[in-house]
Amino acid sequence: ETHSQKALMLEMKSLQEEPVEGFKITLVDEADLYNWEVAIFGPPNTHYEGGYFKVRTEVDL
C-alpha cells in the first residue's frame, strides 16, 4: 500500500462518513482507488435545480 493509496482511502472514508451536501462520491471499481465517480445534484433555487450531473475522474498523483 503506497502513501497515495492510504491518503485516498482516508479521503474516501471521510467523504462517505460525512458527505458533502449535494454530492455523492463512489469508486467506479472498488479495486481502483484512483477512479472516482462524482454525482452532483442541482441545488434548490438555482437554474440547476432538479439536475443530476455525473462525472468520472481519475486521480493522478
N, C-alpha and C positions, 0 to 999 in steps of 0.2 A: 504494500500500500504506500503510494507516494504522498508527499506533503499536499499536493494539489488535490488528490482524491479525498484525503481526510478533510481538507478545507471545504470542498464541495459537498461532502456528506453532511458536515455540520451545518452548512448554509441551507441545504435542502431540508434537513430535520427542523431547523429553526422556522423556515417558511411554512412547513406543514403544521407545526405546533402553534405558531402564531401567524396565521395567514394575513396577507395584506388585503384590505377590503377592495373588492372589485377584480381581484386577480386569483387565478388558480394555477399552481405550478406543479408539474409532474415530470417524471422521466419518460422519454419516448420508449426506452428499453431499460428495464431495471438493472441490466448488466453494464450499462453505459452511463456513467455519471456526467459525461461531457455533452450529452444531447438532451436538452430540456424542451418541454412544450409548455407554453405560457398562454393561458386563456385570459382575455381581458373583457370584462363586462362593462358596457357603456354606462357611465354614471347618470343618475337621475337628473332631470332638469338641464340637460345638455343636448346638443344635436345628436349625440351618440347614444342617448337613452334607448335601451332595448337592444342595442347592438352586441354582437358576440364576435370577438376577434381572436383568432388563434394564430400563434407564432411559434415556429420551431427554431431553436437557436443551438448552435454548437459552441460550447465554451472552449476558448482557445487560450491556454495559459502559456 
